[in-house]
Amino acid sequence: MFQKVLATFGSGGAKIDARLLDRTATPGRPLHGEVLLAGGDVDQEIKGLAVTLLARVQVPGADKTEDLPFGTQHLVGREVIRAGQQVRVPFEVPLPWETPVTSVYGKPLTGMAVGVRAELDLATSVSDPFDADAVAIEPLPAQKRVLDALSRIGFTFREAILEQGRITGAQQQLPFFQEVRFTPSPRFASVFSQLAVTFLASPDRTDVVLEVTKRVRVAKTGGFGGRGQDFLGMFTMKPDVNWEKQLDDWLDLLARPRGIFD
């Protein structure tokens, strides 16, 4: 009886471990893995076993982050796991098209934390979550074209973040969006302080949202101050578009003075 009581509170109870079988994944495609379920010291009833996609997201107006779920796959319903039993449960989790990119050409993006967490719900205790395993999400071909184009016109990667919220006027499915931030090229460094790109993909299109922070001119000195003004541009990816030229032309137009403080 004492063993059963301890198992109820996690001591000698069933354990799980999620393992990813795909070294890399891409948005809109399934992610494959398996959960290893190991029985404890006594037989236990399982109410459910699931895997959940998690993303570490910046909370608006607060200096903190939260791990938000953005997809769950239920694997097992009510079952009994015998003492000492070993079970492998394969899974295939569909990745949303707006899944954040965490790696480009095998290099991790600084600031990104996206993973898969296994969750075991025991009939005799509360749901038991386990640490998430990080997922390497590579960009779609259309997204790579834009990132490559920015690199070729001299912009350098600075960081990537996830922000909770929605982009006004955009077709967005997830409750958060990714910003991949770049330091401007030497040509635009005196005018812009930062450029951020957001991808909003779907099965039939990929939208690109560009946010540029333009330095604001100080009236007395005529130079640029520490403040900035944000400008937004939205583009839909189309085949056979010269993205280096399109980005360069848009940035060049935006860099032109528009008023006495710009």
C-alpha positions as CSV (number, residue, x, y, z in Angstrom):
1,M,0.0,0.0,0.0
2,F,2.8,2.4,0.9
3,Q,4.4,1.9,-2.6
4,K,1.1,2.9,-4.2
5,V,0.9,6.0,-2.1
6,L,4.4,7.0,-3.1
7,A,3.6,6.3,-6.8
8,T,0.6,8.6,-6.6
9,F,3.0,11.5,-5.7
10,G,5.6,10.7,-8.3
11,S,8.0,8.5,-6.3
12,G,8.5,5.2,-8.1
13,G,5.7,6.2,-10.6
14,A,5.6,6.0,-14.4
15,K,8.1,8.2,-16.4
16,I,8.2,9.5,-19.9
17,D,10.9,10.8,-22.2
18,A,10.2,12.5,-25.6
19,R,12.7,12.0,-28.4
20,L,12.7,13.7,-31.7
21,L,13.5,11.6,-34.8
22,D,13.8,14.5,-37.2
23,R,17.1,16.4,-37.0
24,T,15.4,19.4,-38.6
25,A,11.9,20.4,-39.5
26,T,10.1,23.1,-41.5
27,P,6.8,25.0,-41.0
28,G,3.8,23.3,-42.4
29,R,5.4,19.9,-42.3
30,P,4.9,17.1,-39.6
31,L,7.5,16.6,-36.9
32,H,8.3,13.0,-36.0
33,G,9.4,11.5,-32.7
34,E,8.6,9.0,-30.1
35,V,7.7,9.0,-26.4
36,L,9.4,6.3,-24.2
37,L,6.9,5.3,-21.4
38,A,8.4,3.4,-18.5
39,G,6.3,1.8,-15.8
40,G,7.2,2.5,-12.2
41,D,7.2,0.2,-9.2
42,V,3.4,-0.5,-9.3
43,D,0.7,-0.7,-12.0
44,Q,-0.8,2.7,-12.7
45,E,-3.8,3.9,-14.7
46,I,-3.0,6.6,-17.3
47,K,-5.7,9.1,-18.3
48,G,-3.8,10.4,-21.3
49,L,-0.4,10.9,-23.0
50,A,0.2,13.9,-25.2
51,V,3.0,16.0,-26.8
52,T,2.7,19.8,-27.0
53,L,4.5,22.4,-29.1
54,L,5.8,25.3,-26.9
55,A,7.3,28.7,-27.8
56,R,9.0,31.1,-25.4
57,V,7.2,34.4,-26.0
58,Q,7.8,38.0,-24.8
59,V,4.8,39.3,-22.8
60,P,3.7,42.7,-24.0
61,G,4.5,45.6,-21.6
62,A,6.4,43.3,-19.2
63,D,10.1,42.3,-18.9
64,K,9.3,38.6,-18.9
65,T,8.6,35.6,-21.1
66,E,6.1,32.8,-21.0
67,D,6.1,29.4,-22.6
68,L,2.9,29.3,-24.7
69,P,1.5,26.1,-26.3
70,F,0.6,26.3,-30.0
71,G,-0.2,22.7,-30.9
72,T,-1.0,19.5,-29.1
73,Q,-1.1,15.9,-30.3
74,H,-3.0,13.3,-28.1
75,L,-1.3,9.9,-28.3
76,V,-2.8,7.6,-25.7
77,G,-6.2,7.6,-23.9
78,R,-7.1,5.7,-20.8
79,E,-4.7,2.8,-20.4
80,V,-2.8,0.8,-17.7
81,I,1.0,0.9,-17.6
82,R,2.3,-2.2,-15.8
83,A,5.1,-2.1,-13.2
84,G,8.4,-2.1,-15.1
85,Q,6.8,-2.1,-18.6
86,Q,8.6,-0.3,-21.4
87,V,6.5,1.2,-24.2
88,R,7.4,3.3,-27.3
89,V,4.7,5.5,-28.6
90,P,5.5,7.2,-32.0
91,F,4.1,10.6,-32.7
92,E,3.7,12.9,-35.7
93,V,2.9,16.5,-34.8
94,P,1.8,18.9,-37.6
95,L,3.8,22.1,-37.4
96,P,1.7,25.2,-38.1
97,W,2.8,27.2,-41.1
98,E,3.6,30.2,-38.8
99,T,5.9,28.0,-36.6
100,P,8.9,30.3,-35.7
101,V,12.2,29.6,-37.4
102,T,14.9,28.6,-34.9
103,S,17.8,27.7,-37.2
104,V,19.1,28.9,-40.6
105,Y,21.5,26.7,-42.6
106,G,22.1,24.7,-39.4
107,K,23.0,27.8,-37.3
108,P,20.7,28.4,-34.3
109,L,19.0,31.8,-34.2
110,T,19.9,33.7,-31.0
111,G,16.9,34.3,-28.8
112,M,14.7,31.4,-30.1
113,A,13.2,28.8,-27.8
114,V,10.8,26.4,-29.4
115,G,10.3,22.8,-28.3
116,V,8.2,19.7,-27.8
117,R,7.0,18.7,-24.3
118,A,5.6,15.3,-23.4
119,E,2.7,15.3,-20.9
120,L,1.6,12.3,-18.9
121,D,-1.8,12.5,-17.1
122,L,-2.1,9.9,-14.4
123,A,-5.5,8.9,-13.0
124,T,-4.3,9.3,-9.4
125,S,-2.5,12.7,-9.7
126,V,-2.5,15.9,-11.6
127,S,-1.0,16.2,-15.2
128,D,2.7,15.6,-15.1
129,P,4.6,17.8,-17.6
130,F,8.3,17.0,-18.5
131,D,11.0,19.3,-19.9
132,A,10.7,20.4,-23.5
133,D,13.2,19.2,-26.1
134,A,14.3,22.0,-28.5
135,V,13.3,21.8,-32.1
136,A,15.4,23.0,-35.0
137,I,13.0,24.7,-37.4
138,E,14.6,25.7,-40.7
139,P,12.9,28.4,-42.9
140,L,10.8,27.6,-46.0
141,P,12.5,28.2,-49.4
142,A,10.5,31.4,-49.8
143,Q,11.7,32.6,-46.4
144,K,15.3,31.7,-47.2
145,R,15.1,33.9,-50.3
146,V,14.3,37.0,-48.2
147,L,16.9,36.2,-45.5
148,D,19.5,35.6,-48.2
149,A,18.5,38.9,-49.9
150,L,18.9,40.9,-46.8
151,S,22.4,39.4,-46.2
152,R,23.4,40.1,-49.8
153,I,22.5,43.8,-49.5
154,G,24.6,44.1,-46.3
155,F,22.2,43.6,-43.4
156,T,23.6,41.4,-40.6
157,F,21.5,39.3,-38.2
158,R,21.2,40.7,-34.6
159,E,18.6,38.6,-32.8
160,A,15.2,37.0,-33.0
161,I,12.3,37.3,-30.6
162,L,8.7,36.1,-30.3
163,E,6.1,38.7,-29.4
164,Q,2.7,38.0,-28.1
165,G,0.0,39.8,-30.0
166,R,-1.2,40.4,-33.6
167,I,0.0,42.5,-36.5
168,T,-2.6,44.9,-37.7
169,G,-3.9,44.2,-41.2
170,A,-2.1,40.9,-41.5
171,Q,-3.5,37.4,-42.0
172,Q,-2.2,35.7,-38.8
173,Q,-3.2,32.4,-37.2
174,L,-1.0,32.1,-34.1
175,P,-1.4,34.4,-31.0
176,F,2.3,35.5,-31.4
177,F,4.7,36.4,-34.2
178,Q,8.4,36.2,-34.8
179,E,10.7,39.1,-35.5
180,V,14.1,38.4,-37.0
181,R,16.1,41.6,-36.4
182,F,18.9,42.9,-38.4
183,T,21.5,45.6,-38.1
184,P,21.4,47.9,-41.2
185,S,24.0,47.9,-43.9
186,P,26.7,50.6,-43.9
187,R,24.7,52.4,-46.6
188,F,21.6,52.8,-44.4
189,A,23.2,52.8,-40.9
190,S,23.0,56.6,-40.6
191,V,19.2,56.5,-41.3
192,F,17.9,53.3,-39.8
193,S,18.7,51.8,-36.5
194,Q,17.1,48.4,-37.1
195,L,15.1,46.2,-39.5
196,A,12.9,43.4,-38.4
197,V,11.3,40.8,-40.7
198,T,8.2,38.7,-39.9
199,F,7.0,35.7,-42.0
200,L,3.3,34.8,-42.1
201,A,3.0,31.7,-44.1
202,S,0.0,29.6,-45.2
203,P,-0.4,26.6,-47.5
204,D,-0.9,28.9,-50.6
205,R,1.1,32.1,-49.8
206,T,3.9,33.6,-47.7
207,D,3.6,37.2,-46.6
208,V,6.6,39.2,-45.5
209,V,6.2,42.0,-43.0
210,L,9.1,44.4,-42.7
211,E,9.4,46.9,-39.8
212,V,12.1,49.5,-40.1
213,T,13.1,51.9,-37.3
214,K,14.1,55.2,-38.7
215,R,16.2,57.6,-36.8
216,V,14.5,60.9,-35.9
217,R,16.4,64.2,-36.7
218,V,17.0,66.6,-33.8
219,A,15.8,70.1,-34.6
220,K,18.6,72.2,-33.1
221,T,21.6,70.2,-34.3
222,G,20.2,68.7,-37.5
223,G,21.7,65.4,-36.4
224,F,19.9,62.2,-35.4
225,G,18.8,61.6,-31.9
226,G,18.1,58.4,-29.9
227,R,14.4,58.3,-30.8
228,G,13.1,56.4,-33.7
229,Q,10.0,56.1,-35.8
230,D,8.7,52.7,-37.1
231,F,7.6,52.1,-40.6
232,L,5.8,48.9,-41.8
233,G,5.8,47.3,-45.2
234,M,4.0,44.2,-46.3
235,F,4.8,42.1,-49.3
236,T,3.4,38.8,-50.7
237,M,6.1,36.4,-52.0
238,K,5.9,36.0,-55.8
239,P,8.0,33.8,-58.1
240,D,10.8,35.3,-60.2
241,V,11.0,38.5,-58.0
242,N,14.4,40.0,-57.5
243,W,14.2,40.4,-53.8
244,E,17.6,42.2,-53.5
245,K,16.3,44.9,-55.8
246,Q,12.8,45.0,-54.2
247,L,14.2,45.4,-50.7
248,D,16.8,47.9,-51.8
249,D,14.3,50.1,-53.6
250,W,11.8,50.1,-50.7
251,L,14.5,50.9,-48.2
252,D,15.9,53.6,-50.4
253,L,12.4,55.2,-50.7
254,L,11.9,55.0,-47.0
255,A,15.3,56.6,-46.3
256,R,14.4,59.8,-48.1
257,P,13.5,62.8,-45.9
258,R,9.8,63.3,-45.4
259,G,9.7,66.4,-43.2
260,I,11.7,68.8,-41.0
261,F,12.4,66.1,-38.4
262,D,13.0,63.3,-40.9
